[in-house]
């Protein structure tokens, strides 16, 4: 759950039982919808520091998950983070991401000194 402090500071009460991210925060963030399997559309996003992909990969087969993870790796700046849903993980996929432990969650980080010619998923060139 989100603490009352964060709700008050970063969200706007919509007076219907829901909240919306405050305009101040929204102005700092780019929100996008796109086909995660389309490499050309994904590249249009540009470099990012964090990707939130929660409860999406569970709907893809393994080969599609590999492609999406490769796209995410390419999009992230060095040191960037990939956050997945609790029902998702990269455990069965060999990736160049480093698993990091946060307070109550696990996240994946792109190594700071990643090689542009490296491999993001075992056996699949970037």
C-alpha positions in Angstrom: 0.0 0.0 0.0 1.0 3.6 -0.5 1.6 5.7 2.6 -0.8 8.6 3.3 2.2 11.0 3.0 3.0 9.8 -0.6 -0.7 9.8 -1.6 -1.1 13.4 -0.3 2.2 14.6 -1.8 2.2 12.9 -5.3 -1.4 12.2 -6.1 -4.6 14.1 -6.6 -7.8 12.9 -5.0 -10.5 12.5 -7.8 -13.3 12.6 -5.2 -14.7 9.3 -6.5 -12.5 6.9 -4.4 -9.7 7.0 -6.9 -6.5 9.0 -7.2 -4.5 10.4 -10.1 -0.7 11.1 -10.3 -0.3 14.8 -9.6 0.3 17.2 -12.6 3.7 18.1 -11.0 4.8 14.5 -11.2 3.2 13.9 -14.6 5.2 16.7 -16.1 8.4 14.9 -15.2 7.4 11.5 -16.7 6.6 10.2 -20.2 3.8 7.7 -20.3 3.6 5.6 -23.5 1.6 2.7 -24.9 3.2 0.6 -27.6 3.5 -2.9 -29.1 6.3 -4.4 -27.1 7.2 -6.8 -29.9 7.6 -4.1 -32.5 11.4 -3.2 -32.4 10.9 -0.1 -34.5 8.2 1.4 -32.3 10.0 0.4 -29.1 13.2 2.3 -30.3 11.1 5.5 -30.8 10.7 5.6 -27.0 14.4 6.5 -26.7 16.6 5.9 -23.7 14.9 5.6 -20.3 16.0 5.3 -16.6 13.3 2.9 -15.5 10.7 0.6 -17.0 7.6 -0.5 -15.2 6.2 -3.7 -16.8 3.9 -5.2 -14.4 1.7 -8.2 -15.1 2.4 -8.1 -18.9 5.0 -10.7 -19.6 2.8 -13.5 -18.2 0.7 -13.2 -21.3 3.6 -13.8 -23.7 5.2 -17.2 -24.7 8.9 -17.7 -23.9 10.3 -16.5 -27.2 8.2 -13.3 -27.1 9.3 -12.7 -23.5 12.9 -12.9 -24.6 12.3 -10.4 -27.4 10.6 -8.0 -25.0 13.4 -8.3 -22.4 16.0 -7.6 -25.1 14.1 -4.5 -26.2 13.9 -3.3 -22.5 17.6 -3.9 -22.1 18.4 -1.8 -25.2 16.0 1.0 -24.0 17.5 1.4 -20.5 20.3 3.7 -19.8 23.3 2.1 -18.0 22.3 1.6 -14.4 18.6 1.7 -15.3 16.0 -0.4 -13.6 13.4 -2.9 -14.9 10.5 -3.5 -12.5 8.3 -6.5 -13.1 5.1 -7.8 -11.4 5.2 -10.2 -8.5 4.0 -13.1 -10.8 6.9 -12.4 -13.3 10.6 -12.9 -13.1 13.6 -13.5 -15.3 14.6 -16.6 -13.4 14.2 -19.0 -16.4 15.8 -16.5 -18.8 19.5 -15.9 -18.9 19.9 -12.1 -19.2 22.6 -9.4 -18.7 20.4 -7.8 -16.0 21.6 -7.9 -12.4 19.1 -8.8 -9.7 18.9 -6.2 -7.0 17.0 -6.5 -3.6 15.1 -3.4 -2.6 13.1 -3.1 0.7 10.3 -5.6 -0.1 10.9 -6.3 -3.7 13.3 -7.5 -6.4 14.3 -5.4 -9.4 16.5 -5.9 -12.3 19.3 -3.4 -13.1 21.2 -2.9 -16.3 24.9 -3.0 -15.5 26.6 0.4 -15.5 29.5 -0.7 -17.8 27.4 -2.7 -20.2 28.9 -3.5 -23.6 27.0 -2.3 -26.7 28.0 -5.5 -28.5 27.1 -7.8 -25.5 24.2 -10.1 -25.3 21.1 -9.2 -23.4 19.7 -12.8 -23.4 21.8 -15.9 -23.7 22.1 -17.0 -27.3 20.3 -13.9 -28.7 22.4 -11.0 -30.0 21.2 -7.5 -29.3 
